Amino acid sequence: MIYYLSMNKLEGFLTTQQAADKAGISRQGLYFWINKGWLLTHRIGSTVLIHIDDLEKAKAKADKNREGKRIYGKRRSELAKE
């Protein structure tokens, strides 16, 4: 017997495009997070799904990583003070 899952019955899961839109990044950026190991994915057939809680964790990690980046030897927060 074959069971079919409807996308609307998978509450809490987003497609890659939906997840990218929610995170405010491109799909390529989302796949960057996946390849870095920041984001866990689930696959049903050829559809890649992302749980919303995992997306929030990855977004927080990316924001934290971005916050510490230095521009020409100074942190962005230091540049904002000048």
N, C-alpha and C positions, 0 to 999 in steps of 0.2 A: 504494500500500500504506500502511496506517495502522499506526503503532507505538504501543503503549500502555506508559507507564512506570508501574511500581508504586512507591508511596511508600516501601516498605521497601527498594528497590534504590538509593535515593538516599542513600547513606551520607554523613554529615557535614552534611546539610541538615535543618532543622527547619521546621515550620509556624509561623505567627505565634503561635499559642497555646502551642505547645511552647517557642518561644524566649522568650516573655514569662514563662512559668513558670520556665524555667531562669535567667532574669535576675532574677527576683523582682519583676517589675513587672506592671502591667496591660497588656492589648493596646493600650489607648489610649496608654499610656506608650511602648510599642514603636513605634507609629505616629508618635509625637512624635519619637523618635530617627530614624526613617526620613525624616520631613519636614525635620528639621534637617540631613540629609545625613550623619549619624553611622553609619548602617547601610545597607549595600548589600543589595538584595533581588533575587531571581530569580523569574520567573513561568513556571509551566507551566500553560497553560490559565487557569483562574480561581484557581489555588492560588498563593499567595505563599510562597516559600521563602527561608530565611535560612541561610547557611553558618555553622557553629558558630564558626569562626575570626573571621568578621566580627562575630558577636555578642559575643565576648570583647573585641575591640577597642572596640566601641561601649560596652560596660559599663565598661571602663577609662576611656574618655573621659568618660562620664557621672559616674563616681566622682570623677575629677579635677576636673571642673567643679563638682560639688557640694561638694567639699572647700574650695574657695576662696570659697564664698558667705559673705557677711557678714550677721549678724543684728544690727540696730540699731547698725551701725558697728563691730562686733567680729566677728572670725572665730570660728567654732564652737570651734576649738581653744583660743582665748583664754577663751571662756565656760566651757569644761570645767575650766580651772585655777582659776576663782573659786569 
